Amino acid sequence: MYSSSTADPPLVREPLHAPVAHLIRGGVVEGIHYGSVVVLGADGDVRLQLGDVEAAFYPRSALKPVQAVAMLRAGLPLDGELLSLAAASHSGEERHLAGTRRILELAGLTEGHLRNVPDLPFDPVVRDAWVREGRLPSRLAQNCSGKHAAMLYVCKLGGWSLDDYLDPGHPLQQVIAETVEDLTGQRIAQVSVDGCGAPLFSVSLHGLARAAARITTALPGTPEARVADAMREHAEMASGSGRDVAALMRAVPGLLAKDGFEGVQVAALPDGRAVAVKIADGANRARVPVAAAALARAGVDPARLTEFAGEPLLGGGVPVGSVRPVRALDPITMPACA
């Protein structure tokens, strides 16, 4: 089981990634995606590891469920779809924008208080429509706006300053850092800045999986359980229509899943089984099938994961190959009873 003590920070080093997926075209290995994968059992023990799961890395947006837990611990009074949005990398759909506005209204604030970077919507269809309508990049449309609105709400309730809420030394960010260390079980190795402007905390891939498992196994009513419930029940608010992470949560009962830029994926089941994936080159085409294979290796019925096997490689407009996880990620087949 998990220790209550906090371990030393992971080492900052060049990760010793390993092959995790092959690009197969016409029966020939055309390319190799390197990365790292960890699979935890319900008891917290490592059941499988590929690559370097103990080196320091940046979880990017896969850490947002942990950040949401921290905000609840600091007094954020949200649940349901608005809490899911607070942990979101949303697509910029109108419901995401409306939800972010609602969080700001509850705090008595406006879009002008946000300090995330202006951007176009993340979803390509929504983004194209936005451009056709002549709309400009905005802080509200940027995929982390729900998290930033929730951060401001916590600051307003706590009487903390608003203009510098993204400073790593701000009381809010100190609470978040403490929660990251609490749930990952290790001290933070490095602090940088995420794409949205928020502090980004470096932990290990193993620590990220451990944090997800602690969130999904927490007692009902705790901040951890509230975040898990909100994201599972409102998966489209945590991502968007047509997003693979929302589809994954719908396909696997009880699964909590969150993706992050640069090929990061974490997922955990209610019994504590968890997986975390980092694709070295950041490729989504490898992230999805490798994460699905890791979940199958963790014991999820492969039949529930068939739609996440990856997009086919095309030749002349027809499928001629695929992105295939390495054989080490094949599910373990138990022998039949005599």
N, C-alpha and C positions, 0 to 999 in steps of 0.2 A: 504494500500500500504506500501512499504518498507520505513523505516525511513533512513534518511541520517546520523544519529548519530551512533556512535559505542558503543554497550552495553558492560557491564562488562564481563570478561571471564566466561565461564561456570565453575561450581564447579567440582573440582577433587574429585570424590567419587566413591564408588562401585556402578555401574549402577543398577538401579532397573528394570532389564529386566523382560519381561512377556512372556508367551507362544505365539509363532508366527506360529508354524507349528507342526503338529502331524505326527508321523510315524504310518501309519495304515497297519497292516498285518493281513489278514484274518478277518477283521472287528474289530480287537482289537487294542487299542492304545499301540504300542510297545515302543514308545519313544516320547520325546518332545524336540523340539528345542526352546530355549528361545532367545529373542532378543528385538529389538526396531524398530519401524516403524513410520515414519511421512509422511503425505500426505498434501501438500499445494494446495490451490485453486489458480486460476489465479490472485486473489487479494492479494496473499501472506498470507492469513489467514490459520491457521491450520484446516484442514477438518477432520483429523483423527490422533490420536497418540496412539501407544501401547508401553508399556514399559517406558523407560526413554530417552526422546529425547533431554533433556536439560543438561545432564551430559557431562563432558569432555570426549572425546574419540579420537582415532587416525583414520582419514579417510583413511590412507595408500594411495594407488595409485588412489583412487577416487578423490583425491585432485589435480591430474595432470592437468585437464583443467584449474584450477585456477592458477597453476604454469605457465602454458603456456600463460595465459593472462598477468601475471606479466612480463614474458620475452618479450612479444610484447610491453608492456608499456616501457620496458627498451631499446627497439630498435631492437629486433630480426626481421630480414627482411625475414621471411618465410611465406608462405601460402600453401594451397593445401596439397598434401600428405606429404610433409616434415614437415609442421606444425602439421598435425595429428600425425606424428611419434614423434614429440617433446612432445606430450601429451599422449604418448602410454605406455601401458604395453604389449609390442609386444611378438610374439611367437617365434622369432628367425629365421623366414624364410629368405631366401636369399634376398627378397626385403627389409626386415627390416634392414638387415646388409648393403645392398647397400645404402639404404637411409641414414643410420647413417654415413657411409663413406662419402656420398655426403655433409652432413652438416659439417663434419669436414674439408672436402676439401674447402668448401666455406669460412670457417674460417681460412684456411691456417694452419690447425692442423692435427694431426694424432691420431690413436687409443692410442698411448702411452700417450697422454695428459688426457685421461679419468681416473677418480678416482672412478668410480663405481666398485663393487666387481666382479671379474671374475665368470662366471657361464656357465652352459650348456643352450641350448635353452629351453624356457618354454614349448612349445608344445611337448607332449610326442612322437609323431611320428617323428617330426623333431629332437628331442633329441636322440631318438634311432638310427636314421640314422647317426647323428653326431658321436655317440659312435662307431658304426660299422666302420665308416671311420677312427677311431683312432684320431679324433680331440679332443683337450683338452678344458676345460672351458676357456672362454675369456670375456673380458670386452665388446666387441662388441656384443656377443651373449646374454649377460644378458638383461633381459626384459626392463630395464630402460635406455639403452644406447642412445636411441634417445633423451630423456630428458637431459641426461648429455652432449651430443654433443651440443645441443641447448644452454645449460647453458654456455658452454665454448665459443660458438660463441658470445653470448651477452657480456661475459667478454672481449673477444678480441676486439670487436667493442667499448666497453666502456673504454678501456685502463685499465681494472682492472686486478689484479693478477690472474694467472691461477692455480697455485699449490694448493691454499687454497680456491678454489671456493665453497667447501662444508662446510666451517666454518660458523656457524650461524651469526657471526659478519661480514662476507664478504658483500660488497655493494650489490651484486646480491641477497644474501639471505635476506638482509634487505628489498629490493624491493619486494621480494616474500612474506615476512611476512606482509608487509604493504598491499599488494593486498589481502592476505587471510583475513585480518581484514576488509578491505573495502567491499569485496564481501559477506563474511559471516555475516557482521554487528555486529561482536563481537570481543573483544580482545582475543588473543591467551592465552590459559590457561597454556600450558606447551610445551616445545620444547625438542624433543628427536631425535633419528637417525633412519631413515627408513632402510629397508633391503639392499637397494642399497648404503647406505652411506650418502644420502642427509638428510638435516634437515627435521624433521617431526613435523608438527604443530598440536596441539590438540585444537579442537573446539567442538561444539555440533553437533549432528545429524541434529537438526533443522537448525543450521547455514550452514551445508553442503548443505542441500536442498535449502536454500535461495540463496546460491552462484550459484548453478546450474540454478536456475530460473533467476537470474540476468544476467547470461551469455546468456541464450536463448532468453531473451526479449530485449537485447541491440540493439541499433540502428545499421543499416548496416554500415560496414566499421570500426566500433570500434574494439579494440582488442578482446573484448568478442565475438562479432559476427563473427569475423574471425576465432576464435578457434572453435566455434560451427559449422560453415560452413565446416571447414576443417575436423573435426571429423565425421560429418554426411556424407559428400561426399566421404570420404576415411576411412570408418569404419574398413576395414581390416588392414589398416596401424596403426590404433589406438589400434588394438588387434591382429587379425590373422584369417586365414582361419579356419572356423569351430568353432570359439569362440562364446559363447552365447551372449556376449555384442554386437558384430557386427551384429549377426542375429536379435537381438532386435531392433537395429536402422534401419535395413532394413524392419522389419515387421511393425513398427509404423512410419508413415510419420512425419518428422520433429523432431523426438525424439533425444535428446542427452543423451547418457548413458555411464557411466564409472564404472567399478568394482574396487575393491581393496582387497588385502589379508585380511584374518581374517573375511570373510563374510560381506564385505561392498559393497553396491551398491547405486548409485545415478542416477537419470534420470529426465529430464525436457523436457517439450513441449514448442513450440514457444509462447504460450499464457501465460506462467509462471506457469502452473501447474507442480508440482514437487513431487518426492518421494525420500526418503532416507531410507536405510535398514542397520541394523547391526545385524548379527547373532552372538549370544554370544559365541558359540563354534567354530565359524569360518567356518562352514560347507557350501560348495558350493551347496550341494544337497538341502539345505533349502534356500540359498540366491536367487536362480533363481526363484522358484515358489512363494516365498514371494514377491519378487520385482514385478513379473508379477501380482500378486493379488493386490498389492498396486497401480499399474498403472490402473488396471481395476476399482479399487475404486476411482481413480482420474478421471475416465470418459473415458478411452481408451476402444474401442470396444473389449470385451473379445474374439471375434472370431479371432482377430489379435494376441492373446496371447496364443493360444492353445498349440503351440509347446514348450512353456516355463512352462508347468504345472509340470514338474519334471520327473526324471527318475523313472520307476516302481521299487518297491522292488521285488526281485526274490526269489522264493522257488523252488528248484529242477529245476532251469533254466527257469521257467515260472513266469509271473507276478502274485503276490499274494497280492499286496498292493501298497501303494504310500505314498509320502510325501505331506501332505495336509495342506495348510494354514488354520489358525483358522477361525472360522465363522465370527469373527469381521472384517475380511478382505473381506468378500463376497461383490460383487458389490451391490450398492443400486438400487433397482428396482423401477422406478417411476410408480405410478399408471396411468392406461390408462385414457384418457379423456372421459368424458361421452358423 
